[in-house]
Amino acid sequence: MKRFICLGIESTAHTFGVGVAGSDGSILSNAMRVYKPEKGGIHPREASQHHARHALEVVREALEKARLEPSDIDVIAFSIGPGMGPCLRTGATVARAIAATLGKPLVGVNHSIAHIEVGKLATGCRDPVVLYVAGGNTLITALVEGRYRILGETLDIAAGNCLDSFGIAAGIGPMPQPEIIAREGKRIHSLPYKVKGMDVSFSGLLTAAERLLEEGAAVADVALSITETVYSMLVEVLERALAYLEKSEILLVGGLARSRRLVEMIRLMCEDHQAKLHIVPDEYAGDNGAMIAWTGLLYYMAGMTISLEESHVRPRARIDEVDVRWSP
């Protein structure tokens, strides 16, 4: 069987990434440039301008690392959503230009599904309950009857956003700094613990933690309190989903998959349920082009290409809108 090669472009938020993957499961390259604001969070317009400035050099780097010529590429994939509109549009524009120039098919990949599929590829897990937890997304999902069904999600801000915002407010910087500083904490303050069925809410927790800082509480103690509370909420709903679906695997993906404490808590829960924990490797935990390239191949081989006219981005795309035709 012919091996297909896909060039994938990721541009949902602060990362402009380009990866190259083969249909045999090989990741041939994974290049990126990351936008870092001078202060505060991501400014979508500034981030999109950053992506536009670096797009050509990152594409070239990805091809050079893969030791391929543009003519060797069979399909072009890009993040179609969810994400920040200006950033998504920059990536989509680059993908359209390459596809049109080379005369290659185009695939619009759901960003959240890409995190899961590269995690499955890298760890070898087959049918997990997935905790996808990052700066912009927090949800629990599993493949049920041909779609990734959302079993639980955040009702407001993402877990990573909560911890990043706390770190910035505390003057220690975003993750992983809050978790690192938390190791020095000696007291756990009571903070709002909001689990509503299978969903979680973090905005009130963040406000309460910031109020403790204003009242003079030790930063390390508040960092310990907020990280333990966030992770406990995530583990509670994840455990409930695991028990409900009676699956034997958990897959942790997204930027917070790098969290030592979160992994420790999930691992203890897995031991109670005789479930195996799979953790996406650090290289693919954050946003990256390789995950788009690999998932683009899954879409392509399932016949899920799109025309240039259909390739408008979808900033509010949901994971459960996609028919997962490539999985039994």
C-alpha positions, -999 to 999 in steps of 0.1 A, spaced: 0 0 0 13 35 -9 24 56 20 7 90 20 25 121 33 6 150 49 18 185 58 -2 198 88 -5 234 100 -15 243 135 -25 279 143 -53 280 169 -37 302 195 -1 311 204 16 284 184 22 283 146 33 248 140 40 227 109 44 190 110 49 163 84 35 127 90 33 95 71 3 72 69 24 44 84 23 64 117 57 81 113 62 116 124 88 131 100 90 166 115 74 189 139 85 226 137 70 256 154 73 292 165 54 304 196 40 339 202 48 353 236 30 385 246 49 411 265 23 410 293 -11 394 299 -27 367 278 -28 361 241 -38 390 219 -54 373 189 -45 400 163 -9 402 175 -7 364 175 -20 361 140 5 387 128 33 367 145 21 336 127 20 354 93 56 366 98 70 331 106 48 309 84 72 305 55 102 298 76 84 272 97 70 254 65 105 253 51 120 240 84 94 212 86 101 201 50 139 203 56 136 182 88 115 157 69 140 157 40 112 162 16 104 184 -13 70 201 -16 61 178 -45 65 148 -21 34 160 -1 1 142 -9 -23 163 12 -24 196 32 -42 198 65 -49 227 88 -67 234 121 -102 245 112 -112 251 148 -119 255 177 -95 284 183 -90 322 179 -105 335 147 -75 356 135 -50 329 143 -71 302 126 -75 323 95 -38 328 91 -31 291 92 -60 284 68 -47 310 44 -13 294 44 -28 259 39 -50 271 10 -21 288 -7 1 256 -5 -27 233 -16 -36 255 -45 0 259 -56 8 222 -54 -26 211 -67 -31 189 -36 -62 180 -16 -71 200 15 -83 188 49 -97 209 77 -89 192 110 -107 196 144 -80 208 167 -94 188 197 -96 156 178 -60 161 167 -48 162 203 -66 129 209 -54 111 178 -18 120 182 -20 108 218 -35 75 207 -8 72 180 21 80 204 9 58 233 -7 29 215 -40 31 235 -71 20 216 -104 29 233 -98 53 261 -117 78 282 -99 110 273 -92 140 295 -82 169 273 -70 197 295 -52 228 283 -51 265 283 -81 269 261 -100 236 265 -111 213 292 -133 183 284 -138 146 290 -147 126 260 -148 91 246 -155 75 212 -191 63 212 -210 52 181 -187 70 157 -182 103 174 -162 117 203 -190 124 228 -186 151 253 -191 135 287 -182 166 307 -166 200 301 -159 233 317 -189 257 319 -167 288 318 -129 290 316 -105 262 309 -84 246 337 -52 258 321 -65 293 317 -75 293 354 -41 283 366 -23 306 341 -44 336 351 -37 328 388 0 326 382 0 360 364 -21 376 391 3 362 417 33 375 399 49 341 395 40 336 358 17 310 341 19 273 343 40 254 353 50 281 378 18 277 400 24 240 404 61 245 411 54 271 437 26 250 452 53 224 463 64 250 489 29 255 503 20 243 538 -16 253 542 -46 245 520 -73 272 520 -109 264 513 -119 274 478 -151 270 458 -153 234 445 -178 235 416 -186 202 400 -221 202 384 -230 167 373 -202 159 348 -192 195 342 -168 218 361 -166 256 367 -134 274 374 -141 311 373 -154 314 409 -124 294 421 -100 318 403 -118 349 418 -116 334 453 -79 326 449 -71 361 437 -91 375 467 -69 354 491 -38 370 475 -53 405 480 -59 396 517 -22 388 521 -22 350 521 11 333 512 14 328 475 27 292 479 -3 283 501 -28 298 476 -10 281 447 -12 248 466 -49 254 473 -59 262 437 -39 235 420 -52 208 444 -88 220 439 -86 222 401 -70 188 398 -94 172 423 -124 184 403 -109 170 371 -102 136 386 -137 134 401 -155 138 368 -129 117 350 -135 88 375 -172 91 371 -169 89 333 -146 59 335 -170 40 358 -200 49 336 -184 37 304 -166 7 320 -135 13 299 -100 1 309 -79 30 295 -75 67 302 -57 90 279 -44 124 291 -38 150 264 -33 187 262 -8 211 277 -16 201 313 -7 165 305 28 177 316 16 183 351 33 160 375 7 164 403 -23 159 380 -7 127 366 0 115 401 -37 120 411 -51 103 380 -27 74 384 -39 67 419 -75 68 407 -66 44 379 -52 19 404 -85 18 422 -103 9 389 -76 -14 374 -74 10 345 -42 19 325 -32 55 322 -16 67 289 0 102 288 7 120 256 45 126 253 56 162 261 65 169 224 28 165 215 11 177 246 10 214 236 -3 226 202 18 213 174 17 207 136 25 170 138 -9 163 154 -26 181 126 -6 162 100 -14 128 115 -51 135 120 -52 151 85 -41 117 71 -69 100 90 -94 124 75 -79 121 41 -79 83 40 -115 83 52 -124 106 22 -130 137 44 -114 164 21 -128 199 15 -127 223 -13 -111 257 -10 -145 273 -10 -156 251 20 -124 258 40 -137 287 62 -125 284 98 -149 275 127 -136 292 159 -164 275 179 -162 240 164 -170 212 188 -154 178 190 -188 160 188 -197 175 154 -172 152 135 -180 118 122 -150 96 131 -151 75 100 -115 62 104 -121 43 136 -142 11 140 
